[in-house]
Amino acid sequence: MSDDSERGSTDDSGRIGGVSRRRFLAASSVSVAALSAGCTGGGDGGSGDSSNDASGGGGSSDDGGSTAGSAGDDVEDIVIYLTPGTPSDVRGRYEPLIRMIDGEIDTINAEAKVLGSYSAIRPALQSKQGEIGMDDITLLSAPDFFDVYGTSVTGGSAFYFSVMLTNEDSNIDERSDIEGKTMAFADRLSTSGSIFATYALQQADLDIGEAPQGQPNDFEGVWSNHDVALEKLGNGEADAATTWGGNGLPHIPEKYKSEFPQRVLDKSSFIETLDTEEPKFRPFWFSFPIPKQPVYARKNWDSPNKEKIGELLRNSDEELVKQYYPEDYNENELPFSTLQDTSIDDYQPIIERINAVGLELGEL
């Protein structure tokens, strides 16, 4: 198994063997030039499905946050865009967060939506169809347009990992073994499920061609979402898959834990989920720690509820969030407990990889 041991390094080589809470503005720390590389559009990722039936009430108005008369004259409908994926699964993971916002702020009626791809989030926010987003790619594509509340923390960690998996009987032991084979990815704009993995394969001297925007030359790539990527690996439609640690670790048998890099053992908040789901896969690469998703609001959302939400999220903790668990909620899947103060500099390694693989976020 190869790994990516240097957090700020641009070299993704090697082998596995061995809070303050205050608001910051992304625009103040990032130049437009630094973000000139990014995504050209659409991705064919995600399920292609969009969701309108999440927790909370009745949808946003043309202004993306109008007063909801049915819920009371002072109650504002807001839309929160979650990370793309299988809508029912994503909504289920984030349900405690949406319930908490609804329950703790009586002037808000929150609705969560799951769009079909990352490329759909920024246009939706810029057209005032929603107020809040929770992914790094949208933020990095237009930092001047957003105010950032902070970086998500779960299990005491503000970091997560990208992981490459294969079947246990596979002859794939390192990234270079992907040559001539099929790799399943998440959304084309997924940091952990596409961008980091594509860059890591490039660093292993594989010709990535136009990936992740198009097809690589030295291997075949198929893009969908995190869940479908693992399904393709399990069904024999792919020889390997890449996903984020929280999605992949449950499929890794406990016996491989001794081969994990120490940074994964130290900073992953999903170690306890090892060996809890079928089918079973073998890991052969881990990234360095990636900052978890930022939570941000569009800058032109002029409402006192904007800061109310920020204050709530910065001061929440697991005990508060647990009060809003639905029945039979799997707390190992909790994607948020509080926010950590951060700097856009923490996302610089992501920007470097975006640039290296030739994405153009400014055209997202």
C-alpha positions as a Markdown table, in Angstrom:
| # | Residue | x | y | z |
|---|---|---|---|---|
| 1 | Met | 0.0 | 0.0 | 0.0 |
| 2 | Ser | 1.3 | 3.4 | -0.9 |
| 3 | Asp | 0.6 | 6.5 | 1.1 |
| 4 | Asp | 0.7 | 10.3 | 1.0 |
| 5 | Ser | 2.7 | 11.1 | 4.1 |
| 6 | Glu | 3.5 | 14.7 | 3.8 |
| 7 | Arg | 0.4 | 16.8 | 4.4 |
| 8 | Gly | 1.6 | 19.9 | 2.5 |
| 9 | Ser | 3.8 | 18.0 | 0.0 |
| 10 | Thr | 3.0 | 17.7 | -3.7 |
| 11 | Asp | 4.6 | 14.2 | -3.8 |
| 12 | Asp | 2.0 | 11.5 | -3.2 |
| 13 | Ser | 4.5 | 8.6 | -3.2 |
| 14 | Gly | 5.5 | 6.0 | -0.5 |
| 15 | Arg | 4.2 | 2.9 | 1.0 |
| 16 | Ile | 2.0 | 2.1 | 4.0 |
| 17 | Gly | 4.0 | 0.5 | 6.7 |
| 18 | Gly | 4.5 | 2.2 | 9.1 |
| 19 | Val | -10.8 | 25.1 | 19.3 |
| 20 | Ser | -11.2 | 28.3 | 18.9 |
| 21 | Arg | -14.4 | 29.3 | 17.1 |
| 22 | Arg | -14.5 | 32.5 | 15.1 |
| 23 | Arg | -15.6 | 33.4 | 11.6 |
| 24 | Phe | -13.1 | 33.9 | 8.8 |
| 25 | Leu | -13.5 | 35.2 | 5.2 |
| 26 | Ala | -12.1 | 33.0 | 2.5 |
| 27 | Ala | -11.8 | 35.9 | 0.2 |
| 28 | Ser | -9.3 | 37.7 | 2.4 |
| 29 | Ser | -6.7 | 34.9 | 2.1 |
| 30 | Val | -6.9 | 33.6 | -1.4 |
| 31 | Ser | -6.1 | 35.4 | -4.6 |
| 32 | Val | -8.2 | 34.9 | -7.7 |
| 33 | Ala | -5.0 | 33.8 | -9.6 |
| 34 | Ala | -4.5 | 31.0 | -7.1 |
| 35 | Leu | -7.9 | 29.6 | -8.1 |
| 36 | Ser | -7.6 | 30.0 | -11.8 |
| 37 | Ala | -7.4 | 26.3 | -12.2 |
| 38 | Gly | -10.5 | 24.3 | -11.5 |
| 39 | Cys | -13.4 | 22.5 | -12.9 |
| 40 | Thr | -14.9 | 23.1 | -16.3 |
| 41 | Gly | -18.2 | 21.9 | -15.5 |
| 42 | Gly | -20.6 | 19.5 | -14.9 |
| 43 | Gly | -19.5 | 16.4 | -13.8 |
| 44 | Asp | -21.4 | 13.3 | -14.5 |
| 45 | Gly | -21.1 | 12.4 | -10.9 |
| 46 | Gly | -23.5 | 11.8 | -8.2 |
| 47 | Ser | -26.7 | 9.9 | -8.7 |
| 48 | Gly | -28.0 | 12.5 | -11.0 |
| 49 | Asp | -30.9 | 12.9 | -8.6 |
| 50 | Ser | -31.8 | 16.0 | -6.6 |
| 51 | Ser | -33.6 | 16.1 | -3.4 |
| 52 | Asn | -36.3 | 18.4 | -2.2 |
| 53 | Asp | -37.7 | 16.3 | 0.6 |
| 54 | Ala | -35.2 | 16.7 | 3.4 |
| 55 | Ser | -35.7 | 17.7 | 7.0 |
| 56 | Gly | -37.4 | 21.0 | 7.6 |
| 57 | Gly | -40.0 | 22.8 | 5.7 |
| 58 | Gly | -41.1 | 24.3 | 2.6 |
| 59 | Gly | -38.4 | 25.3 | 0.3 |
| 60 | Ser | -36.8 | 28.5 | -0.6 |
| 61 | Ser | -38.3 | 31.5 | -2.4 |
| 62 | Asp | -36.9 | 33.3 | -5.4 |
| 63 | Asp | -34.6 | 35.2 | -2.9 |
| 64 | Gly | -33.3 | 32.0 | -1.4 |
| 65 | Gly | -34.5 | 32.7 | 2.1 |
| 66 | Ser | -37.9 | 34.5 | 2.2 |
| 67 | Thr | -40.2 | 34.8 | 5.1 |
| 68 | Ala | -42.4 | 31.7 | 5.4 |
| 69 | Gly | -45.9 | 32.9 | 6.2 |
| 70 | Ser | -47.2 | 29.4 | 7.0 |
| 71 | Ala | -44.6 | 28.9 | 9.7 |
| 72 | Gly | -45.1 | 32.4 | 11.2 |
| 73 | Asp | -44.3 | 35.9 | 9.9 |
| 74 | Asp | -40.8 | 35.9 | 11.4 |
| 75 | Val | -39.7 | 32.5 | 10.3 |
| 76 | Glu | -37.3 | 32.3 | 7.3 |
| 77 | Asp | -37.1 | 29.4 | 4.9 |
| 78 | Ile | -33.4 | 28.5 | 4.2 |
| 79 | Val | -31.9 | 25.9 | 1.9 |
| 80 | Ile | -28.7 | 24.0 | 2.9 |
| 81 | Tyr | -26.9 | 22.2 | 0.1 |
| 82 | Leu | -25.3 | 19.0 | 1.3 |
| 83 | Thr | -22.4 | 17.2 | -0.4 |
| 84 | Pro | -23.5 | 15.2 | -3.5 |
| 85 | Gly | -24.1 | 11.5 | -3.2 |
| 86 | Thr | -26.9 | 9.1 | -3.0 |
| 87 | Pro | -29.6 | 11.5 | -1.8 |
| 88 | Ser | -31.3 | 9.2 | 0.8 |
| 89 | Asp | -28.0 | 8.3 | 2.4 |
| 90 | Val | -26.6 | 11.8 | 2.5 |
| 91 | Arg | -29.8 | 13.3 | 4.0 |
| 92 | Gly | -29.8 | 10.5 | 6.6 |
| 93 | Arg | -26.3 | 11.3 | 7.7 |
| 94 | Tyr | -27.0 | 15.1 | 8.0 |
| 95 | Glu | -30.5 | 14.8 | 9.6 |
| 96 | Pro | -29.3 | 15.6 | 13.1 |
| 97 | Leu | -27.6 | 18.8 | 11.9 |
| 98 | Ile | -30.8 | 20.0 | 10.1 |
| 99 | Arg | -32.9 | 19.1 | 13.0 |
| 100 | Met | -30.6 | 20.9 | 15.4 |
| 101 | Ile | -30.7 | 24.1 | 13.3 |
| 102 | Asp | -34.5 | 23.9 | 13.2 |
| 103 | Gly | -34.8 | 23.1 | 16.9 |
| 104 | Glu | -32.3 | 25.7 | 18.3 |
| 105 | Ile | -33.2 | 28.7 | 16.1 |
| 106 | Asp | -36.9 | 29.5 | 16.1 |
| 107 | Thr | -36.7 | 32.0 | 13.3 |
| 108 | Ile | -35.5 | 29.4 | 10.8 |
| 109 | Asn | -37.2 | 26.6 | 8.8 |
| 110 | Ala | -34.3 | 24.7 | 7.3 |
| 111 | Glu | -34.4 | 22.4 | 4.3 |
| 112 | Ala | -31.6 | 20.2 | 3.1 |
| 113 | Lys | -31.0 | 19.5 | -0.6 |
| 114 | Val | -28.7 | 17.1 | -2.4 |
| 115 | Leu | -27.8 | 18.1 | -5.9 |
| 116 | Gly | -26.6 | 15.7 | -8.6 |
| 117 | Ser | -23.0 | 17.0 | -8.7 |
| 118 | Tyr | -20.7 | 19.5 | -7.1 |
| 119 | Ser | -20.8 | 21.6 | -10.3 |
| 120 | Ala | -24.5 | 22.4 | -9.6 |
| 121 | Ile | -24.0 | 23.9 | -6.1 |
| 122 | Arg | -22.4 | 27.2 | -6.9 |
| 123 | Pro | -24.9 | 28.2 | -9.6 |
| 124 | Ala | -27.7 | 27.4 | -7.2 |
| 125 | Leu | -26.2 | 29.6 | -4.5 |
| 126 | Gln | -25.4 | 32.4 | -6.9 |
| 127 | Ser | -28.9 | 32.4 | -8.1 |
| 128 | Lys | -30.2 | 32.6 | -4.5 |
| 129 | Gln | -31.9 | 29.3 | -4.6 |
| 130 | Gly | -30.1 | 28.5 | -1.3 |
| 131 | Glu | -28.1 | 30.0 | 1.5 |
| 132 | Ile | -25.5 | 27.5 | 2.8 |
| 133 | Gly | -23.1 | 25.0 | 1.3 |
| 134 | Met | -20.8 | 22.4 | 2.8 |
| 135 | Asp | -18.1 | 21.5 | 0.4 |
| 136 | Asp | -14.6 | 22.8 | -0.3 |
| 137 | Ile | -14.7 | 22.8 | -4.2 |
| 138 | Thr | -17.6 | 25.3 | -4.4 |
| 139 | Leu | -15.8 | 27.5 | -1.8 |
| 140 | Leu | -12.5 | 27.4 | -3.6 |
| 141 | Ser | -14.2 | 28.1 | -7.0 |
| 142 | Ala | -15.5 | 31.5 | -5.8 |
| 143 | Pro | -14.0 | 32.5 | -2.5 |
| 144 | Asp | -15.1 | 36.2 | -2.9 |
| 145 | Phe | -18.8 | 35.1 | -3.0 |
| 146 | Phe | -18.9 | 33.3 | 0.4 |
| 147 | Asp | -18.4 | 33.9 | 4.1 |
| 148 | Val | -17.0 | 30.8 | 5.8 |
| 149 | Tyr | -18.2 | 29.7 | 9.3 |
| 150 | Gly | -15.4 | 27.2 | 9.8 |
| 151 | Thr | -14.3 | 23.6 | 9.2 |
| 152 | Ser | -16.4 | 20.6 | 10.3 |
| 153 | Val | -15.3 | 18.5 | 13.2 |
| 154 | Thr | -16.4 | 15.0 | 14.0 |
| 155 | Gly | -15.0 | 12.6 | 16.5 |
| 156 | Gly | -12.6 | 15.3 | 17.7 |
| 157 | Ser | -10.9 | 15.5 | 14.2 |
| 158 | Ala | -11.1 | 18.2 | 11.6 |
| 159 | Phe | -9.4 | 16.0 | 9.0 |
| 160 | Tyr | -10.3 | 13.0 | 6.8 |
| 161 | Phe | -8.6 | 10.9 | 4.2 |
| 162 | Ser | -8.9 | 9.7 | 0.6 |
| 163 | Val | -8.4 | 5.9 | 0.3 |
| 164 | Met | -7.9 | 3.6 | -2.6 |
| 165 | Leu | -9.4 | 0.1 | -2.3 |
| 166 | Thr | -9.4 | -3.2 | -4.2 |
| 167 | Asn | -10.7 | -6.7 | -3.7 |
| 168 | Glu | -8.8 | -8.8 | -1.2 |
| 169 | Asp | -7.7 | -11.3 | -3.9 |
| 170 | Ser | -6.6 | -8.6 | -6.3 |
| 171 | Asn | -3.0 | -8.3 | -7.6 |
| 172 | Ile | -3.1 | -4.6 | -7.2 |
| 173 | Asp | -0.7 | -3.6 | -4.4 |
| 174 | Glu | 0.3 | -0.1 | -5.4 |
| 175 | Arg | -0.9 | 2.8 | -7.5 |
| 176 | Ser | 1.2 | 1.9 | -10.6 |
| 177 | Asp | -0.7 | -1.4 | -10.7 |
| 178 | Ile | -3.8 | 0.5 | -11.9 |
| 179 | Glu | -2.3 | 0.7 | -15.4 |
| 180 | Gly | -4.5 | -1.1 | -17.9 |
| 181 | Lys | -7.3 | -1.5 | -15.3 |
| 182 | Thr | -10.5 | 0.2 | -14.3 |
| 183 | Met | -10.7 | 2.6 | -11.4 |
| 184 | Ala | -14.1 | 3.7 | -10.0 |
| 185 | Phe | -14.2 | 7.3 | -8.7 |
| 186 | Ala | -16.8 | 9.4 | -7.0 |
| 187 | Asp | -18.0 | 12.7 | -8.5 |
| 188 | Arg | -15.4 | 14.3 | -10.9 |
| 189 | Leu | -15.1 | 17.2 | -8.5 |
| 190 | Ser | -14.9 | 15.3 | -5.3 |
| 191 | Thr | -11.8 | 16.1 | -3.4 |
| 192 | Ser | -11.3 | 12.7 | -1.8 |
| 193 | Gly | -13.1 | 10.6 | -4.4 |
| 194 | Ser | -11.5 | 12.0 | -7.5 |
| 195 | Ile | -9.1 | 14.9 | -7.4 |
| 196 | Phe | -6.7 | 13.5 | -4.8 |
| 197 | Ala | -6.8 | 10.1 | -6.3 |
| 198 | Thr | -6.2 | 11.3 | -9.9 |
| 199 | Tyr | -3.3 | 13.4 | -8.7 |
| 200 | Ala | -1.8 | 10.4 | -6.8 |
| 201 | Leu | -2.0 | 8.2 | -9.9 |
| 202 | Gln | -0.3 | 11.0 | -11.9 |
| 203 | Gln | 2.5 | 11.0 | -9.3 |
| 204 | Ala | 2.8 | 7.3 | -9.8 |
| 205 | Asp | 3.8 | 8.0 | -13.4 |
| 206 | Leu | 0.4 | 7.0 | -14.9 |
| 207 | Asp | -0.8 | 9.2 | -17.8 |
| 208 | Ile | -4.1 | 10.6 | -16.5 |
| 209 | Gly | -4.9 | 12.2 | -19.8 |
| 210 | Glu | -7.9 | 14.5 | -19.4 |
| 211 | Ala | -8.9 | 13.1 | -16.0 |
| 212 | Pro | -10.8 | 13.9 | -14.0 |
| 213 | Gln | -12.6 | 16.0 | -16.6 |
| 214 | Gly | -12.3 | 13.4 | -19.3 |
| 215 | Gln | -10.7 | 9.9 | -19.7 |
| 216 | Pro | -7.2 | 9.0 | -18.6 |
| 217 | Asn | -4.8 | 7.3 | -21.0 |
| 218 | Asp | -3.2 | 4.6 | -18.9 |
| 219 | Phe | -6.3 | 3.2 | -17.3 |
| 220 | Glu | -10.1 | 3.5 | -17.5 |
| 221 | Gly | -11.9 | 5.7 | -15.1 |
| 222 | Val | -15.6 | 5.6 | -14.2 |
| 223 | Trp | -17.1 | 8.5 | -12.2 |
| 224 | Ser | -20.3 | 8.4 | -10.2 |
| 225 | Asn | -20.5 | 9.0 | -6.4 |
| 226 | His | -18.9 | 7.5 | -3.3 |
| 227 | Asp | -21.4 | 4.8 | -2.7 |
| 228 | Val | -21.7 | 3.7 | -6.4 |
| 229 | Ala | -17.9 | 3.6 | -6.7 |
| 230 | Leu | -17.7 | 0.9 | -4.0 |
| 231 | Glu | -20.7 | -0.9 | -5.6 |
| 232 | Lys | -18.8 | -1.0 | -8.9 |
| 233 | Leu | -15.8 | -2.5 | -7.2 |
| 234 | Gly | -17.9 | -5.1 | -5.3 |
| 235 | Asn | -19.8 | -6.0 | -8.5 |
| 236 | Gly | -16.7 | -6.6 | -10.5 |
| 237 | Glu | -17.3 | -3.6 | -12.7 |
| 238 | Ala | -14.0 | -2.0 | -11.5 |
| 239 | Asp | -10.7 | -3.3 | -10.4 |
| 240 | Ala | -10.2 | -0.6 | -7.7 |
| 241 | Ala | -12.1 | 2.3 | -6.3 |
| 242 | Thr | -11.4 | 5.5 | -4.4 |
| 243 | Thr | -13.5 | 7.1 | -1.8 |
| 244 | Trp | -13.4 | 9.1 | 1.5 |
| 245 | Gly | -12.3 | 7.3 | 4.6 |
| 246 | Gly | -15.7 | 7.4 | 6.4 |
| 247 | Asn | -17.2 | 5.5 | 3.4 |
| 248 | Gly | -14.3 | 3.1 | 2.9 |
| 249 | Leu | -13.2 | 2.1 | 6.3 |
| 250 | Pro | -16.3 | 0.1 | 7.2 |
| 251 | His | -15.4 | -2.2 | 4.3 |
| 252 | Ile | -11.8 | -2.8 | 5.4 |
| 253 | Pro | -11.2 | -5.9 | 7.6 |
| 254 | Glu | -9.7 | -5.3 | 11.0 |
| 255 | Lys | -6.6 | -7.4 | 10.0 |
| 256 | Tyr | -5.4 | -4.6 | 7.8 |
| 257 | Lys | -5.4 | -2.0 | 10.6 |
| 258 | Ser | -1.8 | -2.8 | 11.5 |
| 259 | Glu | -0.7 | -1.6 | 8.1 |
| 260 | Phe | -2.4 | 1.8 | 8.4 |
| 261 | Pro | -0.2 | 4.9 | 8.5 |
| 262 | Gln | 0.0 | 6.4 | 12.0 |
| 263 | Arg | -1.6 | 9.6 | 10.8 |
| 264 | Val | -4.7 | 7.7 | 9.8 |
| 265 | Leu | -4.9 | 6.1 | 13.2 |
| 266 | Asp | -4.3 | 9.4 | 14.9 |
| 267 | Lys | -6.7 | 11.6 | 12.8 |
| 268 | Ser | -9.4 | 9.5 | 11.3 |
| 269 | Ser | -12.7 | 9.8 | 13.2 |
| 270 | Phe | -13.9 | 6.5 | 11.6 |
| 271 | Ile | -11.4 | 3.9 | 12.9 |
| 272 | Glu | -14.2 | 2.4 | 15.1 |
| 273 | Thr | -16.2 | 1.6 | 11.9 |
| 274 | Leu | -13.6 | -0.9 | 10.6 |
| 275 | Asp | -15.0 | -4.2 | 9.4 |
| 276 | Thr | -18.6 | -3.4 | 9.9 |
| 277 | Glu | -20.0 | -3.5 | 6.3 |
| 278 | Glu | -19.9 | -5.9 | 3.3 |
| 279 | Pro | -18.3 | -6.5 | 0.9 |
| 280 | Lys | -14.8 | -6.4 | 2.2 |
| 281 | Phe | -12.0 | -4.6 | 0.4 |
| 282 | Arg | -8.2 | -4.2 | 0.9 |
| 283 | Pro | -6.7 | -0.7 | 1.0 |
| 284 | Phe | -3.5 | 0.1 | -1.0 |
| 285 | Trp | -3.2 | 3.8 | -0.6 |
| 286 | Phe | -4.1 | 6.6 | 1.9 |
| 287 | Ser | -3.7 | 10.3 | 1.4 |
| 288 | Phe | -2.4 | 12.7 | 3.9 |
| 289 | Pro | -5.0 | 14.3 | 6.3 |
| 290 | Ile | -7.4 | 16.5 | 4.2 |
| 291 | Pro | -9.3 | 19.3 | 6.0 |
| 292 | Lys | -12.9 | 18.3 | 6.4 |
| 293 | Gln | -15.6 | 20.2 | 4.6 |
| 294 | Pro | -16.0 | 23.9 | 5.3 |
| 295 | Val | -19.5 | 25.3 | 6.1 |
| 296 | Tyr | -20.1 | 28.6 | 4.3 |
| 297 | Ala | -22.9 | 31.0 | 3.4 |
| 298 | Arg | -23.4 | 33.2 | 0.4 |
| 299 | Lys | -22.1 | 36.7 | 1.2 |
| 300 | Asn | -25.1 | 38.4 | -0.2 |
| 301 | Trp | -27.5 | 36.6 | 2.1 |
| 302 | Asp | -28.6 | 39.6 | 4.3 |
| 303 | Ser | -30.3 | 38.2 | 7.3 |
| 304 | Pro | -29.8 | 38.1 | 11.0 |
| 305 | Asn | -30.3 | 34.3 | 10.8 |
| 306 | Lys | -27.0 | 34.1 | 8.9 |
| 307 | Glu | -25.0 | 34.9 | 12.1 |
| 308 | Lys | -27.4 | 32.9 | 14.3 |
| 309 | Ile | -26.5 | 29.8 | 12.4 |
| 310 | Gly | -22.8 | 30.5 | 12.5 |
| 311 | Glu | -23.0 | 31.0 | 16.3 |
| 312 | Leu | -24.9 | 27.8 | 16.8 |
| 313 | Leu | -22.6 | 25.7 | 14.6 |
| 314 | Arg | -19.4 | 27.2 | 16.3 |
| 315 | Asn | -20.7 | 26.5 | 19.7 |
| 316 | Ser | -22.4 | 23.1 | 19.2 |
| 317 | Asp | -20.9 | 19.8 | 20.4 |
| 318 | Glu | -21.7 | 16.1 | 20.2 |
| 319 | Glu | -24.0 | 16.2 | 23.2 |
| 320 | Leu | -26.2 | 18.9 | 21.6 |
| 321 | Val | -26.3 | 17.1 | 18.3 |
| 322 | Lys | -27.2 | 13.8 | 19.9 |
| 323 | Gln | -30.4 | 15.4 | 21.2 |
| 324 | Tyr | -31.5 | 15.6 | 17.5 |
| 325 | Tyr | -30.7 | 12.0 | 16.5 |
| 326 | Pro | -33.6 | 10.4 | 14.7 |
| 327 | Glu | -34.6 | 6.9 | 15.8 |
| 328 | Asp | -32.1 | 4.2 | 14.9 |
| 329 | Tyr | -29.5 | 6.8 | 13.7 |
| 330 | Asn | -26.0 | 5.4 | 13.2 |
| 331 | Glu | -23.8 | 7.8 | 15.1 |
| 332 | Asn | -20.7 | 6.5 | 13.4 |
| 333 | Glu | -21.9 | 8.3 | 10.3 |
| 334 | Leu | -22.3 | 11.7 | 12.0 |
| 335 | Pro | -20.6 | 14.2 | 9.6 |
| 336 | Phe | -20.7 | 17.2 | 12.0 |
| 337 | Ser | -20.5 | 18.0 | 15.7 |
| 338 | Thr | -18.9 | 21.5 | 15.7 |
| 339 | Leu | -16.8 | 23.9 | 13.7 |
| 340 | Gln | -13.1 | 24.6 | 14.0 |
| 341 | Asp | -11.5 | 27.9 | 13.3 |
| 342 | Thr | -9.4 | 27.5 | 10.2 |
| 343 | Ser | -7.6 | 29.4 | 7.5 |
| 344 | Ile | -7.9 | 29.0 | 3.7 |
| 345 | Asp | -4.2 | 28.1 | 3.9 |
| 346 | Asp | -5.3 | 24.7 | 5.2 |
| 347 | Tyr | -6.9 | 24.1 | 1.9 |
| 348 | Gln | -3.8 | 25.0 | -0.1 |
| 349 | Pro | -2.8 | 21.4 | -0.8 |
| 350 | Ile | -6.2 | 20.9 | -2.4 |
| 351 | Ile | -5.7 | 24.0 | -4.6 |
| 352 | Glu | -2.3 | 22.6 | -5.6 |
| 353 | Arg | -3.8 | 19.3 | -6.7 |
| 354 | Ile | -6.6 | 21.1 | -8.5 |
| 355 | Asn | -4.0 | 23.0 | -10.5 |
| 356 | Ala | -1.9 | 19.9 | -11.1 |
| 357 | Val | -4.7 | 17.9 | -12.8 |
| 358 | Gly | -5.8 | 20.9 | -14.8 |
| 359 | Leu | -9.3 | 21.7 | -13.4 |
| 360 | Glu | -10.6 | 25.2 | -13.9 |
| 361 | Leu | -12.8 | 26.0 | -10.9 |
| 362 | Gly | -13.4 | 29.6 | -12.2 |
| 363 | Glu | -15.5 | 28.1 | -15.0 |
| 364 | Leu | -17.5 | 25.8 | -12.7 |
